[in-house]
Amino acid sequence: MSNNPFDPALFRPEAISAETRAFNAQLAARTKGQPSMAEQSADGTPPQRVFSSPPSPRATTLVAEVKGRPAVALHVIAPDNPKGVYLHIHGGGLIMGSASDQDPMLERIMTATGLACASVEYRLAPAHPYPEGWDDCETAALWLAHNARSEFGSDWLAIGGESAGATLSVPTLVRLRDKHGFTGFKAANLSYGNYDTTMTPSQKWIGEDSIFLRSQDIQHCTSLYAPDPATRRDPDMSALYANLKDMPPALFTVGTLDPFLDDSLFVYARWIAAGNEAELAVYPGGTHGFNMFPYALAGEANARIDAFLAAHL
């Protein structure tokens, strides 16, 4: 990684460490021959979740209730005296996953920062296509804006997530600004989101040969959560086209072998151009979801995420 996110050396093959190359080879062998998401879900069941883990014994559930909106469950992992609240949105292509899938990650963030982590149990496609998952994240964020101090003892708020979680985090911030006049989130942790549902170039050319997430998998998810192609460049769905003024400081995390590489590069630039603070952390050889695996590159990325959140408290 480099302090200059557009350093061409980051994107050259020789920037990938031997350990990362070895990990990628193991991951490629593990996933070789696996059916695509469309093939896995041909019988109507969701594809197999990759990053699921047993729920934490510390976890509790809160219900976010806002008048006139469906209630939304929040999966909470919190220290005794939280310094603030991190609203987490899980990944899974908007078609799979659960708020309780990534408890070890939420416990790590809690321990490193002192934040309570509240993960949104948003509705999933195909049963609940756009805008229902978006609406649930808006509900959770709006509820925290009004109730974080009474529930957690602090009204300091951050938001973020991985993949679909980052995809949903940006429109959640924009909705709160535009519909509710709230710009109180202090940090956004955005890891390898999909910010253009019509597909950026890297979604196509990296995705064709991706170790972990292929173009056809992205297209399958899109067909389920955005079945109407006319909606796919709506700024509420594709954050690349949104008005990004008055957004909080953001950290964009992405690997150079991630199909969503362009998405992070492009939206990082637009975040800056809108007058906001932003950091771009590019990791040579990182695949989609790389920081969810136990190896050095993941540890480096996660340490920077924790430091970013802690620095903005």
N, C-alpha and C positions, 0 to 999 in steps of 0.2 A: 504494500500500500504506500501511497505518497501523499504529501500535503497538497500537491497539485493534482486534482482528480482527473485532469485531462492530459496528464503526462503520457505520451505514447508508449513509454516503456512498460506501463502497467498492462497494456493490451497485447503485448508480444508474447509468443509462446515461451520464450526463455524466462519470462517473469514467473512462470508457474514452478513452485518448489517441487523437489523430488517427492516429498511426503504427500503433497497434494496430487501429484501425478499418480502415485501409488494408490491413494484413496479413490481417485476417479476410476482407475482401472478396476478396483474391487467393486465399486458401485456399478460400473458397466457390466461386469460379469454377473452381478446379482440380479440386475434388471433385464439382462439379455433374454429375448424370447417371451417376455411378459406381454400379455394382451394389452391393447390400448384401453383407455378409460371407456370408450364407446363399447368395446368388446366385453369389458368386465361388467358393464351395466346393461347389457343387452336384454337381460331378463327382468329389468326394472329395479334391481337393487343397486345401491350406490357402490362405486368402486371401493376397493380396500383402502382403509386409511393407513398412511405410512408412518406418521409421527405420533400415533396415539400412545399414551402411557397411563398407568393406574392413577386415579384421582388422589390428590393429597389428603391425608387425614386432617389437615388444617382447613381444608376448603369448607366454605359455607355458601348458602344461596340467599341472595336478596332479590326482591321483585321490584323492578322499575315500573311504576304506574304513573302515567300522564293522562289527564282527562281527555277523553275522545280518541284514545289510541290503544291498541292491544298491549297488554302487559308483556314485559320482557324480563326473562330471568338473567341474573348476573351471577356468575360463578366467581366467588371471592376468595382470595388468599391474602391475608393481611397480618401485619405485625401488631403488637399490642398498642402502640401509639403511632399511627401512620403519620408521615410527614406530608402526605398528599395521596392522590389516587391516580393510578395508571389505568385508563380504559383500554382494554385489550380486545382486539377483534381477530378471531382465529382464521387460519387459512383453510384451503380445501376446494378451491375453484368455484366457490359458491354453491356446490352441489353435495358436499360431504364435510365431515369434521364436526367437532363439538367444542364447546367452551372449556370442557374438562380435559381435552386431549394433551395439553402442553403444560401440565402443572409443574414439572421440574423447571421449566423455563421461567414460569411466573414466580416460583419460589426463589430462583436465582436473582431475579430482578428485585423482589421484595427484600432479600437479604443484603444486596449490594446498595440499594437506594433508600430503604426505609419506606417505600411506597406500598400502599395497598393496591393489589392488582385485581381488577374486576373485569372478567371476560364475558362478552355478550353472547348469549345463546340465540342468535338470529335465525330466522326462517331460511330454509334452503330450497333451491330449485331441484327438480322441475315442479314440485308441488307448489312452490312459492317463488315464481320468477320476479324479475324486476317489476316494481320497486320495493317489494316486501322486505327483503333483507336490509336494504338501505333504510327503510322506515324504522326498522327495529333498532338499528344503530343510532339513528337520530333520537329515538325515544330514550335509549339508555344514556346518551350524552346529555340530553336535555334534563333528564331526571337528576343526573349527577350535578349539573350546573346549579340546581335548586336544593339538593339534599346532601351533597358531599360533606359539608361541615357538620350537619346534625348526625349523619351516619358514621363518619370516619374521624371527625374532629379537625378536619382541614378541608379548605376549598381550593387547594392547589391541584390543578388537573393537567394530565398529559394523556395523549392518545397514541395508538399505534397498533401494528400487527404485521404479519408475514403474508406475502402473496395476496390472496383475496382479502386478508385483513388490512393490508396497506391500501388495496384497491378501494375498500369501503371507508377507510379513515378520512381520506381527503374530501369526498362529498359530504361526510358527516360534519366536518369543520365548516364547509361552505354553506350547508343547510342551516347550521346554527347561526352563522353570521347573517345570512340573508333572510331567514324566516323568523328568527327569534332575537336578533340583535345581540347575540352573545359571541364574544371573541376572547373568552377567558381561559382557553386552553393555553398552557405555557410551553409545551413541547410536543413534537410529533415524531414518532419513531417509525419510519416507513421502509420496510424491507421488501425488496423485489416485487413491487406491486405491478398490476396490469393497468396502465393508465390510458390505453387506447384499445377499446373493444373491437375496432376495425383492424387491428393488428399492426404494430410497428414493424419495420424491416427485420429486426433481430428476432421477433416472434416467429418469423418465417424462416430466415436462413440459419439461425442457430437452432431453432426448434426442429428443423428437418433432421439434424444429427445429434440432438440433445441426449445426454446420458440419462437424464431423469424425467424431463417434461418435454413432450414432443408437440409440434405444431398441431397435429391432429387431436391431441388431448385438449389443447387450448380451444380449438374450434368446437370440440364436443361440449365443453363446459359452456361456451358462449351460446351454443344452440339451445341450451336448457335454461339459462338464466336470462338470456336476451333473445327470445325466439323471433321477435320482430326486428329485422335488420335496420329498420328506419330509426330505431332508438339507440343504435350502438355508438353514434358520435354525439349523442346528447351530453353536454358537459356534466350532468349529474351522474352519468354512467362512466364517461371517459374523461378523467380529470385533466388530461393534457389540454382540453379545450375549455376548461373552467376559468373563471375570473379568480385569481389566486391572491388578490390583495388582502392585507390584514390577516395573514396566516401566521401561526406561531413558528419559532425556530424549528427546523426539521433536520433530521439525519436520514439520508437516503443510503441504504446498504444494498449492494448488488455484487454478484460475481461476474467475471468476464465470460463465462460459459452459460450464463442464464439467458433463456429466451427473452426475458423482460429487461435485458440490459439497456436497450434504447429507451424504454419507458422511464427508468430512473434517470438516465442522462438528460432526457428531454425535460422532464418535470422539475428536476433540480434546477436547470437553467431558467425555466419559467418562474419557479419560486423566487429565485434571485432577482429576475427581471421585474417582478411585482413588488420589489422592495423589502422582501423578507430575508431573514437570516437562514442559511442552510449550509449543511455539510454533505459532501458526497464521499462515501467510503467504497472504493472499488477494490475487489479482492481477486487477484489473478488465479484463474482456474476454478473459481467458485461456481458450482452448479446451482440450479434452482433449489432452494431450501438448504443450502450448504451448511448454514450455521446451526442446523438442528441435529447435526451428526457429531460424534465425539472425536474430533481431530484438531490439530493446531490452528488451522485457518478459521475454524468455527470459534475456537476460544478467543482468537484475536478480534473477530467481529463482535462477539458477545461482550467482551470487555469494553469495547468502544461504545456499544449501545448503553451499557450500564453507566459508563462515565458520562455519556451525553445526558442521560436522564438526571443523574445526580447533579451535574453542573448547572442545570436550569432550575433546581429547587430554590 
